[in-house]
Amino acid sequence: MFASTATAPEETRTLALDRHAPEWLQDATKFKTHAHIFNPVWVIRTLRRYEGPPHRLLDPLYQAVEEAAKEAGSGFGRPRGAGRFELAYLAFVFSRHPDVRPWWQTAGRSIWRSSGFKERPSYALCQRRFAELEHPAVIAAMEQVASTLIQLAVSRAQGDAVQRRSRPAGKRRADDADGSRRTAPGRRDTRA
C-alpha cells in the first residue's frame, strides 16, 4: 500500500561514479599498514603542504568558510585569531568521536598547533565554528579539496610507477619492485 503511493524524487543527486570512471590504486586502502603516519595530524600537515603555490589546495575551502561566516553573521566583527577551524574539524572527523566535546577534551596540542592555533580554543568557540562548517558551500569546498588531493595522489602514484619502470635494471634495488623500502635520494636505508 505504501509503495504505490511513494513517488520518486524529482531531482536526483549524481554520484561521483556517474561523472568519473573509478581509478584503482594499489594498496590505497591499506590504512593499517601505515597507521603510524595516517592520523589527524598527518592529514592536516599533508593538506597544509599543498596550501601555497602552485597548488593552492585549500583556497576554495578558506573562501567558502569566510562566506559562511558572513552569512552566519560572525564574519563582520573583530578579526579572527590565528588558526583554521576547518583543519581541526578534519581531525575531529578522523577521530571517530560521535560528539565534539569528548574530542575537544582529548585533542592533543599537536592537532591545534598544526591547525595554526597557539593554544586550544574554548569549547564554545570550537562548537560554534564547527557548526558554521556545516554550510553547503563549505561542504562542497571540502569535496573539491578532497577531489584535488586525490588527483594529486593519483598523478604522483602514476609518476612514481613510470619513474620506477624507467630506471635501468642495474640501478633498481632488489626490494624496490613492491615499493616497500624506498628512501629519499641520497639517503641510505638503515633498516635491517
N, C-alpha and C positions, 0 to 999 in steps of 0.2 A: 504494500500500500504506500509506504513512504518512498520507495524507489521510483514509482511512477510520477510522483509529484515533484521530485528533485529535478532541478534544471542545471545544465552545465554553466559554469561561469562564463560571462561574456568575454572577458579578457583573460587570456592565459599567459602566464609569465614564461618566456622562453628560457630554457636551461642553457648553461654553458656548453653542454654536449650538443645542443641543437645548432649552436653557432660555430663551434670549432671541433675539429676531429680530436679525439683523445691522443695524448702522447704517452709513450711508455719510457720511463727512466728506470734503469736497472737499480735495484736496492733503494728506490725512492721512499719506501715506507718502512724501512728497517730502522725505526727510531731507537729501539732498544740497544742496537749495536753502537749507537752514538749518543746514548743518554747522558754521558758525562759532558757533552758540549751542547746538546739540544735542550736548552732550558730557557726560561723567560729572559734572562739577562742576555743570552746568546742571540735571541730573536731581536731584542732591542738594539744591540750593538751591530748586528748584521744590517738592519734597516738603516741605522744611522751611518753606516759605512757608505751607503749609496745616496745619502741625503744631499750632497753637494753636486757640483758639475762633474761629469757631463750627464749624469742620470737624473738628478733632482727627483728622486723617487717619492719623497714624502710631500712635495709641494701641493699636489691635489688634496691630500688629507689635511694639511695645515690650512689651506684656503677654505675647505668645507667646514672645518671646526670654527674658524673665525666667523663665517656666515651663520652657522648655527648659534653661536654665542650672541651675535647681534639680534637674531630672531627671538632668542630666549630673553633678551633684554639685559644680558650680562656683559655685553661687549662694549658698552659706552662709558663705563666708569673708569676707575683707576686702572692703569696698565697692569696686566697680569705679571706675576713674578716669573722667574726663570723656571723652566721645566715644562714638559709636554705630557699632559694627562692622557693623550691618545696612545702614547707609547706605554705608559703604566697600565692602561686599560688592556693592551695586548698581553702584558704579563699576567693580569688578572684572568683573562680568558684561558691562557695556557696553564694556569694553576689548578683548574678544575674545581675551584671553590664555588659553591652554589650562591653565595652571598658576598657582598663587598666587605662587610665588617670583619669576618674571620680572615679574609685575605689581607685586608689593611693591617690587622693586628700582627700578622705573621710575615708580611712582606719585608724582605731584608733591605738593608741600606743600599746594597748594590743595585737593586731594581730602581730605587728612587734616584740614585746618582747617575746611572746610565740613562735615565729618562730626562736628565738635566736639572734635577732638583738639588738644592743644597741640603735640605732636610725633609723629612716626611711631612707632607701637609696634613692638616686636620682631617678627621674622618668626615665631618660635614662638608668641607670643601671638596674632598675626593668624591663623595657621593653625588654632589651637585654637578661636578664636571663630568662624571661618568654618565649621568642622566642626559646631559647635553649631547653626548656622543651617540645617543640613540636616534638622532635626527636622520631622516632618509638620505640627505646629501652626504652625511658623514659615512653612512653605511656603504653608499655607492663608491665613495672615495677609497674606503678601506678595501673594497673588492677590486678597484682599479690598481691600488698599490700591490695587492697580493698577485694580481694577474701579471703586472710588470715584473715583479720579483721572480715569479715562476718563469717568465720568458727569459730573464737574465740567467737563471739557473740552467734552463734548457740549452741556451746558446753556449754557455760556458761548458756544460757537460759534453755537448757535441764538439766544441773546440778542443777539449781535453782528449776526446776519443780520436779526433783527427791528428792531434799532436802526437799521441802515443803510437798511432799507426805509421806516422811519417818518420819516426826515428829509425835509423839503421839498426838491424838486428844486433850488431855487436855493442851498441850503446844502450840497449834495453837492459834493465835489471831483471833478474830471474823471477822475482815475485811481482813485477810491475804489470803482468798480464791481467791480474784481477784487481789492480789498483789498491791493494791493501797496505803497501808500505812506501808510499811516495813521500818525499821530503822536499823542502824548498830548495831551489837551485843554490849550489854552493855549500849545502849543509850535508853532513854525513848522518846516516841513520844509526843511532846508538842503541837501538833496541836489540835484544838477543834473538 
